[in-house]
Amino acid sequence: MTRENKPQKNKPQKNKPQKNKPQESILGELKPSRAITKLAVPATLALLAKAVYNIVDTAYIGMLGSDIALAAVGVTLPLLLIMVSVENIFAAGAAVLAGRQLGAGDKNGANRTVTSVVGISVGIGFFLCVAGIIFMEPLLRSFGASEAVLPQAKDYAFWMFIAAIANLPAQSMNCAARAESSVKISSVAVITGAALNVVLDPIFMFEWGFGMGVGGASLATTVSQFVTFFILGWFYMSGRSVIKIKKEFFRPHWRLIEAVTVIGIPTAVIQICLAVATSLTNIAAKPMADADLIIAAYGVVQRLILIGCYVIMGFMQGYQPVASFSFGANKEERFHECVRFALRASLVLTVLVAGVYILLARPLIMLFNQNPAVIGYGAKLLISQVALYPAFGLCYMMTITFQTIGASRYGLFLSVIRQGLFYVPFILILPRALGVTGIYLAQPAADILTILVCLFSVRPMKRTASENMAAAVNGTSPGGNPPGGNNPYRGENT
């Protein structure tokens, strides 16, 4: 009886690969433009729902009728962006590496990568939470909080740091789901959290509820983000995913951590540079007569721009797994077709997004504040931030592509240029010479230089991709590592 039953027990194991065919078909067989769009649409919708976290908070805080409250939320934005950058080091790195491993047929390698990264993310989330709460006041002061703004900024930042415990592992699981093309669960988790945030915000904030004010808005967001974490955790613990998160796959050895961080750092640096740019802009405004009003307006603008950022990022989340899978499978023509489509689409999307912001600048600011001065500053800031918005889409797309092909050093360079290498000198110099006009001009000036650098990088990127795929076929992979063994890119023993 036992011997007769054994073959029957093995049958489901033999059929297991059949479950992966829809994902493999999308990533490796469907026409690149259709595959990218199929993955990008739900990813974009999920990210737009995520933008609700910030927009709803800002809108409800605007209902409090306090410019100080808006400024308090504005000075916490650099801290939020820094935490997001830490999330992206591991989440983006794991997504690219797991995508390559799936493309190369190394499913166990993908399991080990994702399981190890999620475990590491839990530990880092706890560390950021504790460190952030301990050093909260000096951090907020360094990012431009005045004495009037500081108390409410602390109320908001406290719950933001608590959320790090859930956000870091949730983002890693979210990116892993996209890497295996399981975008539906990713969308459900994020949209559910966003919808809950909309419901909880007024309950926690206003006097007819818990009356917590600014702190209540942050608490509502934190509760919603924990719900997103639990949904994604259930998906992986239930065994419904292609990539498995299990204790036996938790092997965070140094070679894996190095491979993930080298890939993920360029994406994280984009967020770090944005945090630095936001902080320096707040500091540049501080000596001006209307400093708190300008900072309040800039905080609203940055949260509005997140919507446009998420549109572009959602598209790139569709592009990245298809490009990574094609690169890992050494499908050169398919990879280059992905790149061509992504270049065209990012240009179209950024022009459309910029057009909407420019045409609706004043009405959008008025949704959050009725102070004429804040509306005036905000409208001009919004227009100046998106005047050359294609620079963001082009730079982000090229950064992801260089990550994907194993040229992370150049990807790191591109991730620094827009909000770091170019923007920082302009925001340090122009406001001192031109006042608030200098703040308006800093971003367009940086974007002109960014576009030029990215355009000159397209041909070297294509050449590097072809060389690295040819090297993999001939027995080496990006960086000269032999295939298999300890190779962190394609190896069986990652």
Residue, then its C-alpha position, 0 to 999 in steps of 0.5 A: m500500500t505504501r509503495e503504491n501510494k508513493p507515486q501518487k504523492n509525488k504527482p503534485q510535486k511533478n505538476k508544481p511547475q505548472k502553477n508557475k506557467p502564468q507568471e513565466s508566460i507574462l515575464g518571458e513570453l508575452k510581448p514586452s509592451r503588453a507584459i509591462t503594461k499588464l504588470a504596471v497597471p495594477a502596480t500603479l493603482a496600488l501606488l496611487a492608493k498608497a499616495v492616499y496615505n499622504i494626501v488624505d493626511t494632508a487634506y484632513i490636516g488642512m481641515l484643522g485650519s492651522d498653517i503650523a500643522l501643515a508645516a509640521v507634516g512638511v518637516t517630517l517628510p525628509l524623515l519619511l523619505i529616509m526610511v523609504s530609502v532604507e526600505n528600498i535598499f533591500a526591497a528593490g535589491a531583492a526584487v531585481l535579484a529574485g527576478r534574475q534568479l527566476g529568469a535563470g530557473d533558480k527558484n530556490g535561490a529566489n526563495r533564499t533571497v526573499t526570505s533572508v531579506v524579509g527577516i533582515s527588514v524586520g530587524i532593521g524596522f525595529f532599529l529605525c523605530v527605536a533610534g527614531i524615537i530616541f533622536m526625534e527632536p534633534l532630527l526634526r530641528s535639523f530638518g527645519a522645524s521651528e519652535a512653533v512647529l516642533p510639538q506637532a511635528k513630534d506628534y506626527a513623527f512618533w507614529m511614523f517611526i512605529a510604522a517602520i516595524a511593519n513598513l520595511p518587511a511589507q515593502s520587501m514582500n511587496c517587491a517580491a510579489r511583483a518580481e514573481s508577477s503576483v501583482k494582484i495580492s500586492s494591489v489588494a494589500v496596498i489598496t486595503g490599507a489606503a481605504l482603511n486610512v481614509v476611514l480612520d483619519p477623521i476618527f482619530m483626528f477630530e474632536w468628535g472622535f479621539g481628538m488627537g489632531v496631527g498625531g491622530a492622522s499619523l496613527a491612522t496611517t500606521v494602523s493601515q500600514f500594519v494591515t497591509f503588512f499582515i495581508l502580505g504576510w498571510f499571502y506568503m505564509s499560506g503557500r499561495s506564492v511562487i516564491k516561498i518564505k520559510k525558516e529553512f530559506f533564511r540564510p542571510h550570509w554576507r555574499l547575499i546581503e552584498a548582492v542585494t544592497v549593491i543592486g538596491i542602493p541606487t534606488a535608495v539613494i534617489q529617496i535619500c537625495l530627495a530627503v536631502a533636497t527637501s530638507l535643504t529647501n526648508i532650510a533655504a526658506k527659513p531666513m525668509a519673512d514667510a518661512d513657515l508659509i513657504i515650508a507649509a506650501y512646499g510640504v503640500v507640493q511634495r505630497l502632491i508630487l508623490i502622486g506623479c512619482y507613483v505613476i512613474m514608479g508604478f510603470m517602472q514596477g511593471y518594467q523591472p520584473v520583465a526586464s530582469f527576467s529577460f536579462g536573467a534568461n539571456k533574451e537579449e532582443r527581448f530585453h532591448e525591446c523592454v528598454r525601448f518601450a520603457l523610454r517612450a512610455s516614461l516620456v509620455l507619462t511624465v509629460l502628461v503628469a506635468g501638464v495636469y499639475i501645471l494646469l491645475a496648480r492653484p486648485l490643487i493647492m486650494l484643496f489643502n489650504q485657503n491661505p492666499a499666501v500659501i496658495g500663491y507660493g504653492a502654485k509657483l512651487l508646484i509648477s517649478q517642480v514639474a516644469l521639466y518632469p521628464a527628467f525624473g522619469l528618464c533618470y529613474m528608468m535608467t537607474i533601474t536598467f543599470q541595476t538590472i544589468g549588473a552595472s550598479r555603480y553607474g546606476l548609483f551615479l545616475s540616482v545621485i545626479r538629479q536631487g543630489l549632484f545638481y539640485v544641491p548646489f542650486i538650492l544652496i546658491l540661488p535662494r541666497a541671491l534671488g530669494v524665493t525665486g531662487i527656490y523656484l529656479a533650482q529644480p528646473a536648472a537641475d533637471i536640464l543637466t539631468i536630461l543631458v546626462c541620461l540621454f548620453s547614457v542610453r548607448p553605453m547602457k545598451r552596450t553594457a547589457s549586451e556584453n554582460m549577457a554574452a559574458a553570462v553565456n560564455g561562463t561569467s556573469p555581471g562583475g565577472n562571477p562564474p555562473g552557479g556556485n557562489n555567484p550572487y546573481r544567478g547561482e544555485n547556492t545564493 
